[in-house]
Amino acid sequence: MAIDVPLEVINGPVNNIRNIILIIALIGIIILFVANYLLLNWQLKPLKNLIYSFDQLASGNLSNKILLTVSTNKDGEIGKLSKSFNNMVKEFKEVILNINQASDEVEETSSYLKEVSTEVGDVSTQVAQSINDVASGADDQAASVDNINQQIKTLANDIEKLKFLNKSLSFLLSYFK
């Protein structure tokens, strides 16, 4: 006994079930990809924020805007990395603050040294001028002493001449007496 059933009648419900399964599978795959995409973005958002903060730090920005808020997983790797990053930024700020303070102190000290060296230069110039004045005065005084010695010698010669003349006159006067 054979029943002659057309193949379309048997294959029709199978094709419908197969189409429904394919549609459900396709919708499931799409939902899986969308869920996976959203989950990855949700998981990677803190990492993207960390990368952005590192880029800001590399460009020299140390403001509080680059500090990371530890959100999703405080004990996870990204959370620990975020805490370490924040600590590093705080330490950098402290180091830069110390360097700025040391730089200010060096600037103040160099300004003070400049003033002192200027004053020392002025005093040494005055001392040199005084030494020159004393040396010039000594030269003038030596010249005056030489001049006085010359005058004394001239006077002594004149006195000797007068003595000689006086003796000569005395001799002549005693001769005429």
Secondary structure as GFF3:
##gff-version 3
##sequence-region A 1 177
A	DSSP	alpha_helix	7	58	.	.	.	ID=ss1
A	DSSP	three_ten_helix	64	66	.	.	.	ID=ss2
A	DSSP	alpha_helix	77	176	.	.	.	ID=ss3
###
